[in-house]
Amino acid sequence: MSENKKLEKIVGVKGMNDMLPADAPLWELFENTAQSVFKSYGFQQIRTPIVEQTALFARGLGAVTDVVEKEMYSFEDSMNGDKLTLRPENTAGVVRAVIEHNLTYEGPKRLWYTGPMFRHERPQRGRYRQFQQMGAEALGFTGPDIDAELIMMCQRLWDDLGLQDVRLELNSIGDAEERNKHRADLIIYLDQHKEIMDAEALRRMYANPLRILDTKNPAMQAMVNAAPKLLDYLGAESLAHFEGVQAILRHNSIPFTINNRLVRGLDYYNRTVFEWVTDELGAQGTICAGGRYDTLVTMFGGKPTPSCGFAMGIERILELMKSAGEAHQPSQCDVYLVHQGADAQMQSFVLAERLRDAGLDVVLHCASITGIGSFKSQMKRADASGASFAIIVGEDEVAQGVAIVKALRGDAEQNNQATVPFDTVVDYLVDQIAGNDHHDHENCNHTHH
């Protein structure tokens, strides 16, 4: 190979996206808001590995589900032959961890998580092969109260994020016995309408007929709408539970519609299921989905632990935040430090650390391929950084024990610049920035909107 030949670029994997610095403020805003909402309801964070044993998902999610059949990234560990899978969702992993570490020993647990999930799907807007989820799981709770609390927690998050066009759809899919009775009648009904069913529906008819109700095929809608409704098969307990959830939501003025066809794509759900949907995102309209899973813990070998949870697709929510006009500016720093000469550079390092001690965000100019650069080129960088102030230190300033503070933004720019002794630069800048009301130094959260 000739030495001059340019190496071919290696690009990212299809459907797996980079989060770039320009998007970071929006991600941080969402994550910080969600964490603070979860914390306000007494939920604690849990982090599980992104790789689990394949058997965990096959057993928990259901063998005849799209996720297990077609969408999982599974592989064999070349060292020991273990069959492993990149997690397609996180409820199974959280439940596995709860059982393994006996987390419900002292009573019910409220947990939340965030992180990447992986599904081998056709990438499109709002649907990716690696996608970020945030979710909550409440384990060891039996009543409709926790179902309603989880839904209310979502509503609070949408309110805090300023999301308007999001609505709640609710259903109950009863218990296993009720579903079996409904399933038998549903199969008889479907059998009478085979001629309008597509290949996917025919394949599911005996293995997982409930999922046929979820079809998007326009030709099947009328047939599906007239199918036996699971709500009509609920016994007294399931009905009372579902009515209990609705009563709490009504009492707290949370609007919802009952969607008889809402069944969820994973087999571990029972009773309450819900989705938060929007019309803003085209086909991928679900931004959050969840429900009750009373038997999952026993399916994984644990003691009976009735539970409920939900997961949110972060990328989809960020799309909504953008369309709701959420500020999407590059993160600004407070101070950009410009310097020329060896002594000035040393002094600038000390000054930058003192400013950071005071809670300010500081970018110190460092050398690039073209060297440290002239004062003029450094000032261009300072301006482009979004900083509120530049501090300029040259050899003359070092000799005099001063720094030049130059305002780069807003009204303060009129006063332009001041020469300030080194010892008082920190106090001077803290006062200036507080005066400009740029941010709240109590929490040092420097995301500007």
RAFEN-V763087 format. One line per field, one symbol per residue. ss: DSSP state (A for helix, B for strand, O for the rest). phi: phi as a letter, one per 40 degrees, with the letter a starting at -180 (. if undefined). burial: + if it has 9 or more other C-alpha atoms within 8 Angstrom, else -. A space follows every 10 residues. Layout:
ss: ???
phi: ???
burial: ???
//
This chain:
ss: OOOOOOOOOO OOOOOOOOOO AAAAAAAAAA AAAAAAAAAA OOOBBOOOOO BBBAAAAAAA AOOOOAAAAA AOBBBBOOOO OOBBBBOOOO AAAAAAAAAA OOOOOOOOBB BBBBBBBBOO OOOBOOBOOB BBBBBBBBBO OOOAAAAAAA AAAAAAAAAA AOOOOOBBBB BBOOOAAAAA AAAAAAAAAA AOOAAAOOAA AAAAOOOOAA AAAAOOOAAA AAAAAOOOOA AAAOOAAAAA AAAAAAAAAA AOOOOOBBOO OOOOOOOOOB BBBBBBBOOO OOOOOBBBBB BBOOOAAAAO OOOOOOBBBB BBBAAAAAAA AAAOOOOOOO OOOOBBBBBO OAAAAAAAAA AAAAAAAOOO OBBBOOOBOO BOOOAAAAAA AAAAOOOOBB BBBOAAAAAA OBBBBBBOOO AAAAAOBBBB BAAAAAAAAA AAAAAOOOOO OOOOOOOOO
phi: .ccccccccc bccdgbbccc dccddcdcdc ccccdccdcc bgcbcbbbcc bbcdddcccc chccbddccb bccbabcccb gccbacdcab cdcccdcccc bfccdchdbb bbaaicbbac bccadgbbcb bcbbabbbbg bbccccdccc ccccdccdcc cgcccbbcbb abbgbdcccc ccdccccdcc dcbdcbcccc ccccdccacd cccccccdcb cccccccdcd dcbccdcccc cccccccccc cbfbcabcbc ccbgcbccca fcbabbbacc bgccccbaaa icbcbccccc gccdadaaaa bbccdcccdc ccccgcdbcd ccbcbbbbaa hcccccccdc cdccccdcgc cbbccbcbdc gcgcdccccc cdcccgccbb bbbbcccccc gbbcbbcbbg cccccfaacb ddcbdccdcd cdccccfcac ccbfccccb
burial: ---------- ----+++--- -+++++++++ --++--+++- --++------ -+++-+++++ ++--+-+++- ++++--+--- --++++++-- -++++++++- --++---+++ ++++-+++++ --+---++++ ++++++++++ +--+++++-+ -++-+++++- +-+--+++++ +++++--++- +++-+++-++ --+---+--- ++-++--++- ++++-----+ +--+--++-+ +-++---++- ++-+++-+++ ---+-----+ -+++--++++ ++++++++-- +--+++++++ ++++++++++ -+--++++++ ++++++++++ ++-+---+-+ ++++++++++ ---++-+++- ++-+++---+ +++++----- --+-+--++- -++-++++++ +++++-++-- -++++++++- -++--++--+ ++--++-+-+ --++----++ ---+-+++-
//
